[in-house]
Amino acid sequence: MRILEDENPQSSRPDVSFIIPARDEELLLASTIQSIAKAVCGCGISSEVIVVDDASTDATAKIATEFGARVVNVELHNIGEVRNAGAEVATGRLLIFIDADTQLPVQTLQAMLSAVDEGAVGGGASVSFDDGITWLQLKLSHLFAYYWQRIGGWAAGCSIYVLRSVFEEIGGFDSKHFAAEERYLSEAIRAKGKFVIVKECVVTSARKLRIYSTWHLMKIVVFTMLVKRWKFKDRKGLDILYDAPRESE
């Protein structure tokens, strides 16, 4: 990892800081942290895991602590601000933002690190979904991911990596936006250098596809793709992103 090598070999700074925004994620958080630990071990790097607990009412913070993560407690209800709060205390040279319902395979972390080694200053990963959705939902999800990542060229919000120095230079996530914040961060990173979305996947939960109707989700997708940027500065109508119910099993 040439780019991640510290100029001070005695430094205790970790290679990578993993930042997990979380709100009422007691069901899935432990599995996410364990997947990160397994990936880190497979890559032979040093790391830290930071869970930013956004006013959870369940055991999210307790589980994060039990599995070795540092917990930052906030009450923001703005995903960009929540991620920025984690970045503020992170010490790694590379920041990886990963959602609490998302698994990080070792080969995906390896691909991210290789991209950085080859000159990328940031990027994302391809996305696959866990089980329990219909064939139509799966195909529509793939179609949206293709549009978002391959046509738009934007990282998926569930998995974003960026050099810490670049993240600080661009001022982090634009917290004025309550949605599509990864789109604007992707554009800001690309303006600073090479931006790579690796073909290897993270595996994210399809719980919203199981909870909401396909028609309702299609309306959200169309809204996300077509509305003007200023629309995302209002949280009205974005309950599916902030206050969606959680699965119990």
C-alpha positions in Angstrom: 0.0 0.0 0.0 2.4 2.7 -1.2 0.0 5.6 -0.8 -1.0 4.6 2.7 2.5 4.3 3.9 3.1 6.8 6.7 6.1 9.1 6.4 6.8 8.4 10.1 7.2 4.6 10.5 6.8 5.0 14.3 3.4 6.6 14.0 0.5 4.8 15.6 -1.9 6.2 13.0 -4.0 3.4 11.5 -4.0 2.8 7.8 -7.8 3.0 7.5 -10.6 4.5 9.5 -14.0 2.8 9.0 -16.8 5.2 9.8 -20.3 3.7 10.3 -23.3 6.0 10.8 -25.9 4.2 12.8 -29.4 4.7 14.2 -31.2 1.8 15.8 -29.0 -0.8 14.1 -28.7 -3.4 16.9 -29.8 -6.2 14.5 -27.2 -5.8 11.9 -24.3 -3.7 13.3 -22.3 -6.6 14.9 -22.2 -8.5 11.6 -21.0 -5.4 9.8 -18.2 -4.8 12.3 -17.2 -8.5 12.1 -17.1 -8.3 8.3 -14.7 -5.3 8.5 -12.5 -7.1 11.0 -12.3 -10.1 8.7 -11.5 -7.9 5.7 -8.8 -6.0 7.6 -7.2 -9.2 8.8 -7.2 -10.5 5.2 -5.5 -7.4 3.9 -2.9 -7.1 6.7 -3.6 -3.5 7.5 -4.1 -1.5 10.7 -7.5 0.1 11.3 -10.0 1.7 13.6 -13.8 1.4 13.6 -15.9 4.4 14.5 -19.6 4.1 15.0 -21.5 7.4 15.0 -24.7 6.7 17.0 -27.3 9.1 16.0 -29.7 9.1 19.0 -30.5 5.4 18.8 -33.2 4.0 21.2 -31.9 0.5 21.1 -28.6 -1.3 22.0 -26.6 0.1 19.0 -24.0 1.8 21.1 -23.6 -1.1 23.5 -23.1 -3.6 20.6 -20.6 -1.3 18.9 -18.5 -1.1 22.1 -18.7 -4.8 22.7 -17.3 -5.4 19.2 -14.4 -3.1 19.6 -15.6 0.1 17.9 -15.2 3.6 19.2 -18.7 5.2 19.7 -19.4 8.8 18.9 -22.8 9.9 20.2 -24.7 12.6 18.3 -28.2 13.8 17.7 -28.2 15.2 14.2 -30.6 13.2 12.0 -28.7 14.4 8.9 -26.6 11.6 7.3 -23.9 14.0 6.0 -23.4 15.6 9.4 -23.4 12.2 11.0 -20.6 10.9 8.7 -18.7 14.2 9.2 -18.8 13.7 12.9 -17.1 10.3 12.5 -14.5 11.8 10.2 -13.7 14.5 12.7 -12.3 12.0 15.2 -10.9 9.5 12.7 -7.1 9.2 12.5 -6.6 6.9 9.5 -5.0 8.1 6.3 -7.8 6.6 4.3 -11.5 7.0 5.3 -14.0 4.3 4.4 -17.7 5.2 5.1 -19.8 2.0 5.3 -23.4 1.7 6.4 -24.4 -0.3 9.4 -26.4 -2.8 7.2 -23.6 -3.4 4.8 -21.0 -6.3 4.6 -17.4 -5.6 3.4 -15.8 -8.7 1.8 -12.0 -8.9 1.9 -11.7 -8.8 -1.9 -13.6 -5.5 -2.0 -11.4 -3.9 0.6 -8.3 -5.2 -1.3 -9.7 -3.6 -4.5 -10.2 -0.3 -2.8 -6.6 -0.3 -1.4 -5.2 -1.3 -4.8 -7.1 1.6 -6.4 -5.6 4.0 -3.9 -2.2 2.4 -4.5 -2.6 3.1 -8.2 -3.5 6.8 -7.8 -7.1 7.0 -6.8 -8.0 9.7 -4.3 -11.4 8.2 -3.6 -14.3 6.2 -5.0 -16.8 3.5 -4.1 -17.7 -0.2 -4.5 -20.3 -2.0 -6.6 -23.3 -3.1 -4.6 -25.1 -6.4 -4.3 -28.1 -7.2 -2.1 -28.8 -9.9 0.4 -31.7 -12.4 0.0 -35.4 -12.0 0.4 -36.5 -9.9 -2.5 -38.3 -10.7 -5.7 -36.8 -11.1 -9.2 -38.3 -7.8 -10.3 -37.0 -5.9 -7.2 -33.5 -7.3 -7.8 -33.5 -6.3 -11.5 -34.8 -2.8 -10.7 -32.1 -2.4 -8.0 -29.4 -3.4 -10.5 -30.8 -1.0 -13.1 -30.7 1.9 -10.5 -27.2 0.9 -9.4 -26.1 0.9 -13.1 -27.5 4.4 -13.6 -26.1 5.8 -10.4 -22.6 4.3 -10.6 -21.9 3.6 -14.2 -23.8 6.5 -15.9 -23.7 9.1 -13.1 -20.3 8.0 -11.9 -21.3 8.4 -8.2 -20.4 6.2 -5.3 -23.2 4.3 -3.5 -23.8 5.8 -0.1 -23.3 2.5 1.6 -19.7 2.3 0.7 -17.4 5.3 0.0 -13.6 5.6 0.4 -11.5 8.8 0.2 -8.1 9.9 1.3 -8.4 11.8 4.6 -6.4 14.7 3.1 -8.8 15.1 0.2 -11.9 14.7 2.4 -10.6 17.5 4.6 -9.7 19.7 1.6 -13.2 19.5 0.2 -14.9 20.1 3.5 -16.4 16.6 3.9 -20.1 15.9 3.1 -22.2 18.9 2.4 -24.5 18.8 5.4 -27.1 21.1 3.7 -28.3 18.1 1.8 -30.5 15.4 3.5 -30.3 13.0 0.5 -27.9 12.2 -2.4 -25.1 13.5 -0.3 -22.8 10.8 -1.7 -23.5 12.2 -5.2 -22.1 15.6 -4.3 -19.2 14.2 -2.4 -18.3 12.0 -5.4 -18.3 15.1 -7.6 -16.1 17.0 -5.2 -13.6 14.1 -4.9 -13.5 13.7 -8.7 -12.5 17.3 -9.0 -9.5 16.6 -6.9 -8.2 13.5 -8.7 -8.8 10.0 -9.9 -12.1 8.5 -8.7 -12.6 4.8 -9.0 -15.6 2.6 -8.3 -14.3 -0.9 -8.0 -16.1 -3.8 -9.6 -16.0 -5.8 -6.4 -19.1 -5.6 -4.3 -20.2 -4.8 -0.8 -23.3 -6.7 0.3 -26.0 -4.4 1.6 -29.4 -5.1 3.2 -32.4 -5.2 1.0 -34.7 -4.5 3.9 -36.3 -1.4 2.4 -37.3 -3.6 -0.6 -38.8 -6.0 1.8 -40.6 -3.4 3.9 -41.9 -1.0 1.2 -43.8 -1.6 -2.0 -42.0 -1.7 -5.3 -44.1 1.2 -6.5 -43.3 3.4 -3.5 -39.6 2.7 -4.0 -39.7 3.5 -7.7 -41.2 6.9 -6.9 -38.3 7.6 -4.5 -35.8 6.4 -7.1 -37.2 8.7 -9.8 -37.3 11.6 -7.4 -33.6 11.0 -6.5 -32.5 10.8 -10.1 -34.5 13.7 -11.6 -35.1 16.4 -9.0 -32.9 19.5 -8.8 -30.2 19.7 -6.2 -31.9 22.3 -4.0 -34.8 19.8 -3.3 -32.5 17.7 -1.2 -32.0 20.6 1.3 -35.5 19.8 2.7 -36.0 16.6 4.7 -39.7 16.6 4.0 -40.7 13.4 2.1 -37.5 11.6 3.0 -38.8 9.5 5.8 -37.8 6.3 4.0 -34.2 7.4 4.4 -34.3 8.6 8.0 -37.3 7.0 9.8 -37.9 3.7 8.0 -39.0 0.9 10.3 -36.4 -1.8 11.1 -36.9 -5.5 10.6 -37.1 -7.5 13.8 -35.4 -10.6 12.5 
